[in-house]
C-alpha cells in the first residue's frame, strides 16, 4: 500500500516513522524538510509538495497543528482533494474543529474520497514507541479497510462512532490533561511549601486517589526542571479553545475548563506560546519563590520512564 504523510511535527514525525520502519511505501512532506531527516534516512521518499505526497497514494494521512492548516492542505489549491484519486482514503490525525471536519468529510465524499478521523492521545513518547492510542470516527467500512495502517502507528485503536465523535473525545481528553496538570502543580507546591521532600510528594500522589496520567508523566518533567513534553502552550490554548467551542454549541458549562484556559493564557503572556505545557507550573513556582525539583527524574519522556 502506498501512503502519503503530510505534517511532520512532534506527533506526525514519529507516527510516520512507525510506518516507514514497518517497510511501508511512504512519501512524506512538510514545510520544513529538515523535519523529515530521520524518515528519509530510514527509507521514506520526499515530496516538495502535497501533490507529490498524494500521487498514486491509496492512503494520505494529515497531522497538522491547527484547523486552518488542515483546511489549507486538504481543500486548498493543489491540496489533498485536488490530487487524491477517487477510492483512496484521507485519514485526518490532526486535532481539529468537529464541524469543520464534518464539512471536509462531506466534501471528500462528493469527490469519491473516503475520509476517516483518527486523532491520537497518550503523549508524544507513545507515538515514538508505537503504543499511542488512536481514536477513530467515521464509517466502519472505511475503518476496517485502513485498520492495518492504524495498527502499525498505534497501540490501542478505539472506534468512537460517526465522524466528529473521535475529535470531540480527543478534545475532552486534552482538556482533562491540562486541568489535571494545573491541579498537580498546585498540589505539589502546597506540600513542597510545607517542607515535604519533592520525591516523596511525587510518589505519594502517584500511589493515591489523587493520581492522574498528567501527574505520572508531566509532573516528572517539572521535577527534572526540563518541562519538555514536546507540546507547546500555543497548542494547549488551541485545544482548550476547541473544547470551549464545543461547550458553546452544546450549552455545557465548563467552569474548570474556562479557568484552566485563563491560566494558560497567563502562562503564554509570561513565557511565550512556544513554552512547553508543563511550564504552567513555573507560575506557581515564581509566586511561591521556590522550585519543585528532585534528583533522578527524566528530562524527556520515553515509554520506559513514563510510568
C-alpha positions in Angstrom: 0.0 0.0 0.0 1.3 3.4 -1.0 0.9 6.0 1.8 1.4 9.8 1.7 2.1 11.6 5.0 1.7 15.3 5.4 2.8 17.1 8.5 6.0 16.0 10.4 5.7 17.8 13.7 6.2 16.3 17.2 3.4 13.7 16.6 3.4 13.4 12.8 7.1 12.5 12.5 7.1 9.5 14.9 3.8 8.3 13.5 5.2 8.4 10.0 8.4 6.7 11.3 6.4 3.7 12.5 5.1 3.3 9.0 8.5 3.6 7.4 10.1 1.2 9.9 7.4 -1.4 9.1 8.5 -1.4 5.4 5.6 0.6 4.2 5.9 2.7 1.0 5.7 6.2 2.4 6.1 9.6 0.8 6.3 12.5 3.2 6.1 16.3 3.0 6.3 19.2 5.4 7.0 22.9 5.3 10.4 22.1 6.9 12.3 19.5 5.0 14.7 19.0 8.0 11.8 17.5 9.9 12.0 14.5 7.5 15.7 13.8 8.1 15.2 10.6 10.2 12.4 9.4 7.9 14.5 9.8 4.8 17.4 8.0 6.3 15.0 5.2 7.2 13.8 4.9 3.6 10.9 7.3 3.2 10.5 9.3 0.0 10.3 13.1 0.0 7.9 15.3 -1.9 8.3 19.1 -2.2 4.5 19.5 -2.2 1.2 18.0 -1.3 0.5 16.8 -4.8 3.6 14.6 -4.8 2.6 13.0 -1.5 -0.8 12.2 -2.9 0.4 10.9 -6.3 -0.8 7.3 -6.7 -1.4 7.0 -2.9 -4.0 4.7 -1.6 -4.0 6.4 1.8 -3.0 10.0 2.7 -2.5 11.0 6.3 -2.5 14.6 7.6 -1.2 15.5 11.0 -1.2 19.3 11.2 -1.1 21.9 14.0 -4.4 23.7 13.5 -7.8 23.6 11.8 -6.6 26.4 9.5 -3.6 24.4 8.4 -5.8 21.4 7.8 -8.2 23.4 5.6 -5.3 24.8 3.6 -3.7 21.5 3.0 -6.8 19.4 2.4 -9.1 21.7 0.4 -6.7 24.5 -0.7 -5.4 24.9 -4.2 -3.4 21.8 -5.3 -4.2 20.2 -2.0 -5.2 16.7 -1.0 -8.7 16.8 -2.6 -7.3 18.1 -5.8 -4.7 15.3 -6.1 -6.0 12.2 -4.3 -7.7 9.7 -6.6 -11.3 8.6 -6.1 -11.4 5.4 -4.0 -8.4 6.5 -1.9 -8.7 7.3 1.8 -7.8 10.5 3.6 -7.0 10.0 7.3 -7.1 13.1 9.5 -4.9 12.7 12.6 -4.9 16.4 13.5 -6.9 17.7 16.5 -9.3 19.9 14.7 -12.8 21.5 14.8 -15.5 18.8 14.7 -17.9 20.9 12.5 -15.1 21.7 10.0 -14.1 18.0 10.0 -17.7 17.0 9.1 -17.7 19.6 6.2 -14.5 18.3 4.8 -15.7 14.7 5.2 -18.8 15.6 3.2 -16.6 17.3 0.5 -14.4 14.3 0.3 -17.4 12.0 -0.3 -18.5 14.3 -3.1 -15.1 13.7 -4.8 -15.3 9.9 -4.2 -12.6 10.0 -1.5 -13.1 8.1 1.7 -12.4 10.0 5.0 -11.7 8.9 8.5 -10.8 10.9 11.6 -8.1 9.4 13.7 -6.8 11.8 16.4 -4.2 10.3 18.8 -3.8 10.6 22.6 -1.4 9.4 25.2 1.7 11.6 24.7 4.4 12.1 22.1 6.6 9.4 23.8 3.9 6.8 22.9 3.9 8.0 19.3 7.6 7.1 19.2 7.0 3.7 20.8 4.1 2.8 18.5 1.8 2.4 21.6 -0.2 5.6 21.3 -4.0 5.4 21.4 -5.8 6.2 18.2 -9.5 7.3 18.4 -11.4 6.6 15.2 -14.5 8.3 13.9 -16.3 7.7 10.6 -17.8 4.9 8.6 -16.9 1.4 10.0 -16.3 0.1 6.5 -13.6 2.7 5.9 -12.1 1.9 9.3 -12.0 -1.8 8.5 -10.2 -1.0 5.2 -7.4 1.0 6.8 -7.2 -0.6 10.2 -3.9 -2.4 9.3 -2.3 1.0 8.7 -3.6 2.3 12.1 -2.3 -0.8 13.9 1.2 0.0 12.6 1.1 3.5 14.0 -0.6 2.9 17.3 -1.4 0.5 20.2 -5.0 0.8 21.4 -7.3 1.5 18.4 -10.8 2.6 19.7 -13.8 3.2 17.4 -15.8 6.2 18.8 -18.6 6.3 16.3 -19.6 8.6 13.4 -17.5 11.5 12.1 -16.9 14.1 14.8 -17.1 11.7 17.7 -13.4 10.9 17.9 -12.4 14.6 17.6 -14.8 15.5 20.5 -13.4 12.8 22.7 -9.9 13.8 21.9 -10.5 17.4 22.8 -12.1 16.3 26.1 -9.1 14.1 26.9 -6.7 17.0 26.3 -8.8 19.4 28.4 -8.8 16.9 31.3 -5.0 16.5 31.0 -4.4 20.3 31.2 -6.8 20.6 34.1 -5.0 17.7 35.9 -1.6 19.2 35.2 -2.6 22.6 36.8 -4.1 20.7 39.7 -1.0 18.6 40.2 1.2 21.7 40.1 -0.8 23.4 42.9 -1.0 20.2 45.0 2.7 19.5 44.8 3.6 23.1 45.6 1.3 23.0 48.6 3.2 20.1 50.1 6.6 21.5 49.0 6.0 24.8 50.7 5.2 22.9 53.8 8.6 21.3 53.6 7.9 17.8 52.3 10.6 16.2 50.1 9.7 16.5 46.4 10.4 12.9 45.6 8.2 11.8 48.4 5.4 14.2 47.2 5.5 12.8 43.7 5.4 9.2 44.9 2.7 9.9 47.4 0.4 11.4 44.8 1.3 8.7 42.3 0.1 6.0 44.6 -3.1 7.8 45.8 -6.6 8.6 44.8 -5.3 12.0 43.6 -3.2 10.5 40.9 -3.6 11.3 37.2 -1.9 10.4 33.9 -0.6 14.0 33.8 1.0 13.6 37.2 2.6 10.3 36.3 4.2 11.8 33.2 4.4 15.6 33.0 5.0 16.2 36.7 8.2 14.3 36.3 9.3 16.9 33.8 8.6 19.6 36.3 10.7 17.9 38.9 13.6 17.5 36.5 13.3 21.2 35.5 13.2 20.4 31.8 9.4 20.9 31.3 10.0 19.4 27.8 6.9 17.4 26.8 7.1 18.4 23.1 3.7 20.2 23.4 3.8 24.0 23.5 1.3 26.3 25.2 0.0 27.6 21.9 -1.3 24.0 21.2 -2.8 23.8 24.7 -4.7 27.0 24.0 -5.8 25.8 20.6 -7.3 22.6 22.2 -8.9 24.5 25.1 -10.4 26.8 22.5 -11.8 23.8 20.6 -13.3 22.5 23.9 -14.9 25.9 24.6 -16.4 25.9 21.1 -18.0 22.5 21.7 -19.3 23.8 25.0 -20.8 26.9 23.3 -22.6 24.7 20.8 -23.9 22.2 23.4 -24.6 24.5 26.3 -22.3 22.7 28.7 -20.8 25.0 31.4 -17.0 24.5 31.5 -16.0 26.1 34.8 -12.7 24.2 35.3 -12.0 24.3 31.5 -12.5 28.0 31.3 -10.3 28.7 34.4 -7.6 26.5 33.0 -7.8 28.3 29.7 -7.2 31.6 31.5 -4.3 30.1 33.5 -2.6 29.0 30.3 -3.2 32.4 28.7 -1.4 34.0 31.6 1.4 31.4 31.2 1.7 32.3 27.5 1.9 36.0 28.4 4.8 35.3 30.8 6.7 32.6 28.9 5.6 32.7 25.3 3.5 30.4 23.2 6.4 28.1 22.4 6.9 27.4 26.1 6.1 23.8 27.0 2.8 22.8 28.6 4.3 21.8 32.0 5.8 25.3 32.2 2.5 26.4 33.6 4.0 25.2 36.9 6.6 27.9 36.7 3.9 30.5 37.6 3.3 28.9 41.0 7.0 28.4 41.5 7.6 32.1 40.9 4.7 33.1 43.1 5.9 31.0 46.0 9.6 31.7 45.4 10.6 28.0 45.3 11.2 25.5 42.6 9.9 21.9 42.6 12.9 19.8 41.9 14.1 16.3 42.7 17.0 14.1 41.6 16.6 11.3 39.2 13.6 12.5 37.2 13.7 12.4 33.3 14.3 15.5 31.1 12.3 13.8 28.4 9.6 11.1 28.4 10.1 7.7 27.0 8.0 4.6 27.2 10.4 3.2 29.8 10.4 6.2 32.2 6.8 7.5 31.8 5.1 5.0 34.1 
